[in-house]
Amino acid sequence: MEQSTRTANFWWFQLIFWAVAGTALFLSGVTQMPLMQAAIRNVFLLTAGFLSSFFLAQLIDELRWMAILRLRLASYCLAYFIALFCVVVINAIHFTLRDIALADITFGQWFSGTFNLALVYAFWSELFIQQIYVGETAGAAAPPPDNLVVEHQGRLISVPLANIVSIIAAGDYVEIKTPDRSYLDRQALHKLAENLGDDAFPRVHRSRLVNRNHVESVTPLSKGRYRLHLMDGSSLTTSRGYRETVQSNFLAGIV
């Protein structure tokens, strides 16, 4: 998603969410205190919630490398502590305006409203994650043209296609190899082959794709097979069924 589009969507999300949340908080406050007190308290809650949600959004952005479940748990914990801080400040202001000495405020009064505001923040966090992260992932029809997004150890990682040396089927997974490491991702090789295309990643074996830009030399073997020597020092053996693919992609320019 382009930055300008994301920014516009975020502002609309902020305005709509906090308008609805502010109304809900006000109606809840009216049932517990006089109208004027509820209005004043709601103004503080709405302002604190709106402003601090930008801080919470930044924190979630910093934690976006986490798996989605861990990201949710972390955002809920952050939401609670931010709500706790906001409520303590707002309660101090609220009781000061009512000419109640802070020393006379009980423990329960200091933290009154924390749970409700924490629920609002948790709901905000979930909607934010759904809109910015889950929504973007679900809306993407294909990987970015220059990168391959893989799930590795519970995290989504964007791997530049130019760095990928080969892709090898490994049961229900594929092993995506780069010069310095490998990634295991639960994808079907034939789907990757369709998405990446034969021009950049020709299929040289039923279970192997190779980045043609990483092939350094070719050694003919028996029965129509070849050994591809790659720039990272590794090699791949092709199968006879893909002999024409190897010949059209590599032999004319390398051997």
N, C-alpha and C positions, 0 to 999 in steps of 0.2 A: 504494500500500500504506500502511495506517495506521501511524503511528509505533510504537504499542504492539506491533502484530503484527510489524513489522520488527525491533524490539528483541528480542522473544521468539525469533524465528527466528535472529537473529544469535547469541544466547547458546547455543542448541542447536547451531548450526553450530560455534561455538568449542569447546564441550565435546567434541563427537564428534570433530572434526578433530584436536584436540591430544591426545586420548586415543589415537587410532590412530597419530598421528605420534610420540608419546612411546614407544609400544610398539615401533614400527619403529626409532627411533633407539637404543633400549636394546638390541634384538637385534643391530643393527649394531655397537654398541659392544662387546658381549660377544665378538664374533669378533676384536676388535683389542686388548683389554686385559682384565685380571682383572675378575671379577664386581663387586667392591666399587667399583673405580674407574669401571666402566661405569655403575653405579647412581648414584654421586655426580655424575658428569658429565651423566648423563641428567636428573637432577633440575634441574640448572642450565640445561640446554638447554631443557627443557620449560617451566620458569618464564619464562626469557627469551623464548622463542618466544610463549608465551601472552600475556604482558604487552605485548611490542613489537608484536604483531599488532593491538592496538587502535590503536596509533599509525599503523601501516600502513593500517588501515581509514580513519582520519581523513584521511590523505594522499590516498588514492584518492577519498574523498568530495570533497575539494577539487579534484580533477582530473576530476570527472565530466562537465564540459562538453566534454571531448575526444571525438573520434571513438573508437569502440570499439577499433580496432586500436592507435591511439596510446595509449589508456588502458592497454591490455595491456602494451605496450612500456615505458611509464613505470612501471607497477607492478612489472614484472620487474626493472628497474634499481634501483628502490627496495628491492625484496626482497633483491637481492644486497648492497647497501651496508649494510642493516640486519643481514643475516646476518654480514657481515664484522665489523661492530662487536661483535655479540654473541659471536662466536667468539673474538675477541681478548680480551675481558673474561673469558670463561669459561676460556680456556686459561691466562690469568694466574692465576686462582683455582685451577684444577686443578693447575698445577705448583707453586704456593705450598703447597698442602695436601700435596704429595708432597715438600716440603722441597727443591725444585729452585730454585736462584737464577734470577731472571728474566734476569740477564745471560748465563746459560748456555743459554738457550733459543734454538734456531736459528730462522732465518726460516721454514722450513717448519713447525716446531712451533707458532709463533705463529699461523699461518693454517690449521693442520690442522683439517679438518672444515667449512671454509667452503663448499665446493661442495655437500656433502650438505645443510647447513642452508639454503643458497640455493635448492636444488631444492624443499625442503619449503615455503619461503616462496613460491616461484613457483607451486607447486601450490595453496597457500592462496589466493594472489591470484586465480588463475583461477577457483577455486570461488566466491570472494567476489563477483567480478564477475558470474559466471553467476547466482548466487543473487539478488544485490541489483539488478543492472541489466538483464542480458539476461532473467532470469526475470520481472522486473516488466513489462518491455516486451512479452514474448511472452504473458504472462498477461492483459494488458489487452484486453478484448473490444472496447472503443471508446475514443475519446479522452475525457478528462475533460469533464464537461458544460459547463464555462465556458472551456475552452481547446482549442486545436488544436495537436497536436505535429507539427512539421515538421522535416525534415532539411535543414539549410542549411549549405553549405560544410563538410560532414563532421561537423556537430554537430547534436544534437537540441535543438530550441528549442520551448518552450511559449509559444504566442501566444494571448493572451486573445481570445476570439471578439468581445467588445465593441469591440476595437481594429481588427478587420478591416473594411476598407471594401468590398472586392470580391475575387472570386476569378475569374481568367480562365485558360482553357485555353491552353497554349502548347506544342503538339506533345505529347510524352509527359509533359510537366510541367504544373503549374498555377502561376500567378503569384498569390501571396497578398499583397494590398496593404494596408498600414496607412497612417495619415496621414504617417508619417515614413520608411518604407522598404518594400521589397518582398522577398518570399522566393520562391525557386524550389524546388518540391518535386515529387518524382516520384510523383504520384498521378493517378488518373483522376478527372475532374471529376464524372462521374455517381456515383461512389462517395462523394465528398465531399457531393454534393447529397443523397444518401440519408441520410448520417450527420448532416448539419447540419439537415435538414428545411426545408420550404418556408416555415414561419412566420417563421423568423429570416433565412434566406438564400434568397429566392425566385429562381428561374431566369428571367432576363429575355431570354436569348439562348442559342442552342445551346452557346455556349462561355463564358457569363458567369453568375456568381452575384453578387448584391449584398446587402449588409447593409441591411435595410429601415430600420434606425435611423440610417443615414448618408445617406439620401436627403433632400435639402432641398427640391427642387422638380422639377416635370416639365414638359417642353415637348413638345406634340404635333408630330409630323412627318407626312409623307405616308405613305400606304399602311399605316396601322395601326402605324406605328413611333413611338417616343417617345425623347426624350433625358432621361436622369435626371441631375440636377445634384446632386453629392455635397457633403458638408460640408467636405471637404478641398480643394475647388476644382476637382476633376476632374469628368468627366462620362462617362456610358456611353450608347450607343445601343442600344435594344432591337430585337428582330426581330419581324416581323409574326406569326410563329407563337406568340409569347408575349404577344400583345396582351391577352388576357383576364387573364393573370396580373398584368400591369402595372396594368390597370384595377382589379382587385379589391384589389390591395395598396396602390396609391398614389393613384389619381385621386380617390377619395371623400374622402380626408382632406387632400390637398395642393392639388389644382387647384380 
